[in-house]
Amino acid sequence: RCGLIATVGGTGLSFDDCVTESVAPLLDRTIPGIMEAARHFGQQRTPLALISRGVAGQIDGSLVLTLPGNRQGLLESWSAVAVGVLHAIGVIRRPR
């Protein structure tokens, strides 16, 4: 069992950016606040962050993130959500 599953790239508007459409139907629950925080953080640095279509959610005991492929966007997104993501993994993996 994996606590975190992260994809990098495929969350933009290009023809081949299809990660969001591929991952979203697999999620048991969405966690919209994670990627909302990443986009908000990014938009304070570049107006281009608004085209990111990343999603986050839960599949069984794993937290799933779809992160941007642009190096700066990836680093900024992770900086924005890392503390919350680590906390969420702990909550998801608590014994029932």
N, C-alpha and C positions, 0 to 999 in steps of 0.2 A: 504494500500500500504506500502510495506516494502522497506526501502532504501538499505539494505544490506542483502543478503542471502549468508551464508557461510556454506560449508560442511567441515568436518574434517575427514581425512582418505580416503583411497581408491584411492590414486593417484600414488601409487608405481607400482612395477612390479609383485607382487604376483598374483596368479591365480584369487583371488577374488577382486583385485583392479580394479573396473570397473566404478568408479565415473566419470572419465574423459569421457569415452564413453557414459555414461548416460546423463551427463549434456551438453556436447558440442553441440549436435543437437538441444537443447532447446534454445540456445542463439540466440538473434536477431542480436547481433554484438559481435565480440570477441574484447578483449582488451589485446593483447598478452604482452604488456610491463609490466603489473602488475606482472604476474608470472615469466617473464624474470628477473625482478628486484629481486624477492624473490629467484630464483635459483642462481643468481649471488651473492647475499649476502650470501646465504648458502654455496656456493662453496668456498668462502673465509674462511670458518670455517671447512668444511668437504668435502672431495671429493665425498661422498655419495649423496650429494644434486643433482647431475646431473641426478639421476634416477627418480626424481620427475616429474610427468606428469600433474601437476595441470593446470587448465585453468581459465580464468577470462573473463567476458563479461557482457552484458546487456540483460535483459529481461524486456521489457516495462520500467517502472520507477525504476527498481531494479538493483543494481550491484550484480553480482554473482561471488563468489570466491570458488575454490576447494582447500582447504589447506591440507598439509600433516598431517597424524595422529600421527607421532612421536612427542612427547612432545617438544623436543628441536627444531625440524624442524618447528613445528607450531609456537613456540615463535619467532624464528628467521625470519620466513616468515612474520609474522605479523609486527615485528619491521621494516622490510625492506619496507613494503608497506603501513603502516597505514596512514601516512600523505597524500600520493597520493590517497588512497582509500577514505578518508574522503572528499577530494577535488572533486573527481570524483562523489561521491554521490550527492554533492551539484550541480554539473553541470548537471547531469542526471535529477535531480528533479526540475530544474528551470522551471518556467511556460513558455509555448511555445508562 
